[in-house]
């Protein structure tokens, strides 16, 4: 006999959703019940664990307050003169009568006083008779106290009680130790009564791997103590950490317990303290939470089921509309508004889809704006910036780069980056070739930042400093950003420095050669020379030595000016004396060339200025010698003065060819030498720079006026002064 088949007609989406909703409700009921039971169990356990954690925190605070009170009482008591005097006299009876009231009126359960040998003079403990004569060295830490140290901690005392205790040294008025003071409080019923515990919970203290203190009582009503602590608690104690929540079996049933390290005031872990709540409390709390939770979950399931049946038919059409809108967005249409008036989840989905459309549109607009902003920042930079792609072709450049490279952006875009530099061909030998090859090799290896100096191809006199930073997109190179600077001035400075060194060597060689020749001649012929020849030879040596000394002094002076160590010694000085000092050395040079000095004094020559006589004479000599050097033979050189608001201005004028305008700005720069000076004779270019530095050190100024074909005048000013007393 064949089994009849039941033919199920094709169902629409609405019917399928309804069927699945019914089946889901049946299965969901069982799942919800199981889930509700698990949730209620988790919530009950979490609530109990929270109570235990709060109780542990409260106990820690209580324990810290007890130790703080013990420390305060101990230090107060150790400073009492009556206690010190009684301890020094070793009057046990008086000492006991002094200590005994303190154990009844404070947290202290034990008080003891010893001498320096550790012998107890008096010991008082609550509910026990006073005692004396035993040795305090049986107490841990006592040796440290008798050595002058404070020793706080938790230990078993001589009576077998677990006790928080504090050892303090006792000092006489002359700071000499006369004994020690022991204070302690017991972890007894009184301590447990006032220590915080969770509702229905118990307190446990583990000491030396056993439960030594417990608020739980056994069947005979005695404290439930002496049991070995769980292994997990002992491991946590050794590792100085809190234990996990664990189950502790007792005579009164199982407890959910958590232990924390018990820290002594000295910072040592001396045990563990724990809080426990019966597991039966968790079961009762779980049962009380299960009912309402099941009701809420079932109500939610029923509501969902009903709403699903009602809204099933209205889901398909909106989904199709949303699908069409999503496809339109995927094809790039971000301008069409998604209009939806529903207030359900599909309406939220439609609104979120429209919000996403707006955000995408705004993000694209922001990306374009950010791109334009970054481009604007780069274009507004004073530093030249050039961008290249991964093929080293220029893609962009800012106006500063156009100015530096002397090319428009249109001509730069598309060029090879390396084509901007005057790099040698592969068959050329050049010092810069290694830099170019290293640069390209480093680019191919993917280095992030590259640096180098390269000559410009279109401007050979320009040297460019290039710092190239690689751009990365998804870990791959997308090109480089190159920062380009004109370092021609620095290169010229290096060249000038090298020329200066050569000029100094040349200047030193001449007097040294003269000295060497004169000395060799003296060594060979001094025995045959008469006095006139000997005097002439010595004068030659003197002139060479003076020239050598002047050059060295100029180098030292200019170095002191650079370093800020140059000093002048100012004093009221008659200007006529300064002129005499200078003319004594310059007049022979002027007479040798037939030149003469014309003096034009706007002020009487006996006026006074604030000056360093030697230094200002050096300035005048330098200016007069320069005027003589660049004037024709038999020409006139003018020395003039004029008064200007508390300053005396001195000018030295020659009637030579003058200084070109382009050299006037650099005339006082160290190492600078004009074209005419370089053509006529070598030098080191320090005279005018040193002269200006000397004048500025006097508080004056120095300037130059020149006209080609007419002559040059150098002016410097000095502050006027009154004659000193």
Phi, psi and omega in degrees: 000129182278143177282126181293143179260140177261119181271120180263120182293158176296129182257148175282176181298323180296314180294320179298317179296322179295315180298315179294329177294319179295311179299320178296325178295320179295313180292323182295330180300313179294319180295321181294320179298314179296317180295321180297319179296317179295318180296317180296323177294316180295318180294320179296314181295320179298320180293320179294316179298323178296320178296318180296316181298317178296321180293321178297318179296319179295320179296319179300318178295319179297316180295319179295322179294320178300314180293322178295319178295319179298318180295320181294316180295319182298312181292327176294316183292322181293342179263003181281128182295323181297319180295318181297314181296318182292321178296318180295327180277349180057036177273097186295317184295314180295323180293322179294316179295334179282324185274328190300319180297333182292331179285343181262341185248011181212186181284353187283132176255336183223134174227135178215146177232133180236167172270187183290343178274356180092000179281132182286123176277319179206137176228129181233128177227142182302136177065017175223153182288147177299151180218164178204171172096337179284172185255130184287351180293350173287346179271131177300139178088353184294324179299322178294321181295316180290349173266005175099017182247153174273136184227094174269157178171190177228124182210168170279131180273184184294344180265001177089005181267142173285127192220137166275123189224164182216124174260133177228136174285148177252131183240144175283176181296336178266021175067019175263138183284132180244357180165203182216157181237129177247127175234145180203153172233142185271143171277069185251197182297324179296319178295317181290329182295320184268349179286141183290139177220152176291159180300121182077004184262174182229156179251138178228139175236124179261127179222127183055048174066014177227155177281106185262337180227134180207138174275356180272140179253149176276190184292337177272002179085006179268157178302136181278086184227170177095348182285148177292133181291152177302149183300321180298325179291319180293323176295317179297324179295316180295329180268003177057048179219169177283148178278166171284168174291131183220167181261126180248118180276126178232175177294339181260014179112182182274144180235141169275118191231146171226136182246142174241154177297140176261108185267136173281161177301339180277356177094018179251147174276116184250002179167194178228144174238141185223158175239140182224147176231136182303141177297335178297332178294325179294317180297317180296318180293323179297317180296321181291333181274338188292315185301302180300325182293318178298317181298316181295316182294320179293320178298319178295321179296316180296317179296319179296318180298315180294315180296324178298319179295321183288322188264000184301314185293337183267009184268321190298311183298313178298325179297319179297321179294319179294324178298318179296320179294321180294320178297320179298319177295320180297331179276001174103004179274099180253007183261341182281123181285137177266102184267125183212131184250358180290151179248018179260194182298321178296323176296318177297318179298318179296317179294319178295324177295321178292321176298318178298321177300315180294321180294319177298318179297317179293322180296318177296319178295319179294323179297316177296319179295317181295321177299315179294323180294315179297319177297322178295320178298314180298320182289334181274354181288143176286337181275140180289130180230131179233134180251138178232158177270187183292346177262014178064029174260140183288130178249336181199159177201146180271168181303326179298324177292322178299318180293315183293318184272356179059037179219149176281159181300322182298324180279336180283319184298129180095344178289158171285135181301318183287344178289348179284343189250150179278061180276147182286161174286171183297333183266005180262147175256121182208146178300331183278350184297322179298321179296318182294317180293320178297319181299311181294323179295321179292324177297316182294333178275354173085029177293150185280316184231128179237145180223152177178163175248130183219147177282149177282141181287318183276338180233085186301334182280352182261131175251129185252133173263124187240128171240115185250128180241128183282140174261136181238140174231117182055040176080000180244149181291130177248005181133195182224151168250121184250124174261122187243132178230147176275112181249027180298323181297317178296319179296320178296324178297317179298319178296317179298321179297318179296318178296323178299316181298318179295319180295319177299317179299320179294317180295324180286329184295322184297305179294327178294319178296320178297317178298315182297317181295316181295319180294318178299320180293320177297318181298322184278321192240007186298331182289335182261355182280141172273181185295321181295316179294320180296318179297319179296320179293320180294323177296322176299316177298320181296316180296318179296319180294319179297316179297317178297316180296319181297320180295316180295318180296322177297318178297319179294317181297315181293327175295319178294324177297315179298319184277356180076019181255005183286131182230145173237154181249099187276143177201149175300120186229137178288130184297328179299325179293323178296320179295319180298316181300322182284317185292331180301324183269335186266329186302322177300322179293318179295316180296325182296331181255008179072016180273154180227154185256128176253127183251124178241104186258116173282335177241158178299142182294349180268014176289158185250145175228158174275111187207154165270109192304317183291317184291316181292323174300323177298320179295313182297318179299316181299315181292319180293321180292320176296318179298320178294321184296320186259016175250157177285163175296150180064016180272165179260142175239131187252131173246116185232158178224154173205156183262140183211093173049063175084002179239152173251118180264132181242131180236141176239120187241132171246167181242045181271207185278349180084175183248133178300144182303324183290346180262350185296322182292336184254005189296331181262009179280137180297142180075356183281134175223127181293167182299320181295319180295321180292328181287324188278311183198155180288161178188178182246357173068039180248345188301306183289323178297319179291319179298316179296320178297321179295316181296316179296327176294337176275356183090011181255185180231160179224137181214171182226143174232129183212149177219128183300132179084351183248314181144184185223142176234126174257125180249141168217152185240150177227142178292136179286159181214162173266152178301137180287157180296000000 
